Amino acid sequence: MATIQRRGDTYRITVSEGYDGQGKQIRKSMTWRPAPGMTAKQAEKELQRQAALFEETVRAGRYVDPTIKFQAFAEQWFEDYGKEHLRDRTYYRYRQLTERTYAAIGHLPLCKIQPRHLIQFYQQLAEPGQNQRTGGSLAPKTIKHYHTFISSVLERAYKWGVILENPAHRTDSPNAPKKELDFFDEAEIVQLLEALEREPVEHQAMFQLLIYSGMRRSELLGLEWPDVDFATGVVSIVRTSQYCTEMGIYTDTTKTQESQRSFKVPRNVIEVLERHRWAQRQQRRKLGDLWQDSGRLFTKWDGSPMSLNTPYQIFQKILSKNGLRAVSLHSLRHSNATLLINQGINIKAVSSRLGHSQTSTTMNTYAHQIKSADAAAADALELTLDRQKKQA
């Protein structure tokens, strides 16, 4: 059982971890300080909770010496926590961030890291020359990735009782400037659909699905034939296709639990998918044993999963040869959402189709479009009522 000793305005919590080879008792200790403003009763309750958590940590073998340096702890965090709890893509992205992070704060003991250390690091990343590709500074979004990585490591150190607080919580997260949404309006979507009629059936199926569903690229390339119900016209998102240098193309879970969803697509899209399925079967018969049956809707010539960059490359070629302005592939997702909002579709239904975990995400992303649609609805109502008054 943990023992507690008061030392001025702090408490020392000690737990026995057993005995070493010489029979000497192994003790682990931590210091806890009540938060300002706590009553004596609140402090006592929290002290007992901290003691229980610390004892559980020590007994489970997760205790780490508080003098351990950031780099050493982060490596342990990758091994003991990251491999199990992080998505593969996130794990390897964080691994790519370690070189600069360790150079800046890796030598600091966890208990000595202060917000100023993190602020200085972020300021350094924003200096010219940090981006090895362009020679400029790192993008604010990239700097924010560094902050998220550091904060995740320090948060686990806090939860394991290694440090008293997470200093990253007292550091403002670098803000990435919000980009203005770029999307096709209704007329441009019609032009694109007309252009797709002159494309191979696989390309028709690919981009009609994006237009009519608003799904993400990774979700599109993760689709397998059983995910399409040809009788009802319902398409289900249950996985994604991802890529990282270390693993190549691999199958992953959806972005969030809410991203696993089903939605109906128009009959004309189902008909295109039927023709695409027939064409793919013909290719499979032609190749015989050379065909790699991934089960995916969209594949390379030999049936293996399609590269994530391929849809974008095809899309840009279609836009260019048809005189349509260049937009990103993700713009089709924004176009879908905007068209639905302009049609007066309930924002909750829009959010559900997009696979957002919260309706507020949809509302924040498409705030301008929602306001415009609301204003148009008010004008339409005014015209309708004025017409009724004149007829009365």
GIHU-V73607 format. One record per residue. RES is the residue in three letters. BURIAL is + if it has 24 or more other C-alpha atoms within 12 Angstrom, else -. Layout:
res = (RES,RES)
burial = (BURIAL,BURIAL)
//
This chain:
res = (MET,ALA,THR,ILE,GLN,ARG,ARG,GLY,ASP,THR,TYR,ARG,ILE,THR,VAL,SER,GLU,GLY,TYR,ASP,GLY,GLN,GLY,LYS,GLN,ILE,ARG,LYS,SER,MET,THR,TRP,ARG,PRO,ALA,PRO,GLY,MET,THR,ALA,LYS,GLN,ALA,GLU,LYS,GLU,LEU,GLN,ARG,GLN,ALA,ALA,LEU,PHE,GLU,GLU,THR,VAL,ARG,ALA,GLY,ARG,TYR,VAL,ASP,PRO,THR,ILE,LYS,PHE,GLN,ALA,PHE,ALA,GLU,GLN,TRP,PHE,GLU,ASP,TYR,GLY,LYS,GLU,HIS,LEU,ARG,ASP,ARG,THR,TYR,TYR,ARG,TYR,ARG,GLN,LEU,THR,GLU,ARG,THR,TYR,ALA,ALA,ILE,GLY,HIS,LEU,PRO,LEU,CYS,LYS,ILE,GLN,PRO,ARG,HIS,LEU,ILE,GLN,PHE,TYR,GLN,GLN,LEU,ALA,GLU,PRO,GLY,GLN,ASN,GLN,ARG,THR,GLY,GLY,SER,LEU,ALA,PRO,LYS,THR,ILE,LYS,HIS,TYR,HIS,THR,PHE,ILE,SER,SER,VAL,LEU,GLU,ARG,ALA,TYR,LYS,TRP,GLY,VAL,ILE,LEU,GLU,ASN,PRO,ALA,HIS,ARG,THR,ASP,SER,PRO,ASN,ALA,PRO,LYS,LYS,GLU,LEU,ASP,PHE,PHE,ASP,GLU,ALA,GLU,ILE,VAL,GLN,LEU,LEU,GLU,ALA,LEU,GLU,ARG,GLU,PRO,VAL,GLU,HIS,GLN,ALA,MET,PHE,GLN,LEU,LEU,ILE,TYR,SER,GLY,MET,ARG,ARG,SER,GLU,LEU,LEU,GLY,LEU,GLU,TRP,PRO,ASP,VAL,ASP,PHE,ALA,THR,GLY,VAL,VAL,SER,ILE,VAL,ARG,THR,SER,GLN,TYR,CYS,THR,GLU,MET,GLY,ILE,TYR,THR,ASP,THR,THR,LYS,THR,GLN,GLU,SER,GLN,ARG,SER,PHE,LYS,VAL,PRO,ARG,ASN,VAL,ILE,GLU,VAL,LEU,GLU,ARG,HIS,ARG,TRP,ALA,GLN,ARG,GLN,GLN,ARG,ARG,LYS,LEU,GLY,ASP,LEU,TRP,GLN,ASP,SER,GLY,ARG,LEU,PHE,THR,LYS,TRP,ASP,GLY,SER,PRO,MET,SER,LEU,ASN,THR,PRO,TYR,GLN,ILE,PHE,GLN,LYS,ILE,LEU,SER,LYS,ASN,GLY,LEU,ARG,ALA,VAL,SER,LEU,HIS,SER,LEU,ARG,HIS,SER,ASN,ALA,THR,LEU,LEU,ILE,ASN,GLN,GLY,ILE,ASN,ILE,LYS,ALA,VAL,SER,SER,ARG,LEU,GLY,HIS,SER,GLN,THR,SER,THR,THR,MET,ASN,THR,TYR,ALA,HIS,GLN,ILE,LYS,SER,ALA,ASP,ALA,ALA,ALA,ALA,ASP,ALA,LEU,GLU,LEU,THR,LEU,ASP,ARG,GLN,LYS,LYS,GLN,ALA)
burial = (-,+,-,+,-,-,-,-,-,-,+,+,+,+,+,+,+,-,-,-,-,-,-,-,-,-,-,+,+,+,+,+,+,+,-,-,-,-,-,-,-,-,-,-,-,-,+,-,-,+,+,-,+,+,+,+,+,+,-,-,-,+,+,+,+,+,-,+,+,+,+,+,+,+,-,-,+,+,-,-,-,+,-,-,-,+,+,+,+,+,+,-,+,+,+,-,+,+,-,+,+,+,-,+,+,+,-,+,+,+,+,+,+,+,+,-,+,+,+,-,+,+,+,-,+,+,-,-,-,-,-,-,-,-,-,-,-,+,+,-,-,+,+,+,+,+,+,+,+,+,+,+,+,+,+,+,+,+,-,+,+,+,+,+,+,+,+,+,-,-,+,-,+,+,-,-,-,-,-,-,-,-,+,+,+,-,-,+,+,-,-,+,+,-,+,+,-,-,+,-,+,+,+,+,+,+,+,+,+,+,+,+,+,+,+,+,+,+,+,+,+,+,+,+,+,-,+,+,-,+,-,-,+,+,+,+,+,+,+,+,+,+,+,-,-,-,-,-,+,+,+,+,+,+,+,-,-,-,+,+,+,+,+,+,+,-,-,-,+,+,+,+,+,+,-,+,+,-,-,+,+,-,-,+,-,-,-,-,-,-,-,-,+,+,+,+,+,+,+,+,+,+,+,+,+,+,+,+,-,-,+,+,-,+,+,-,-,+,+,-,-,-,-,+,-,+,+,+,+,+,+,+,+,+,+,+,+,+,+,+,+,+,-,+,-,-,+,-,-,+,+,+,+,+,+,+,-,-,-,-,-,+,+,-,+,+,-,-,+,+,-,-,+,-,-,-,-,-,-,-,-,-,-,-,-,-,-,-,-,-,-,-)
//
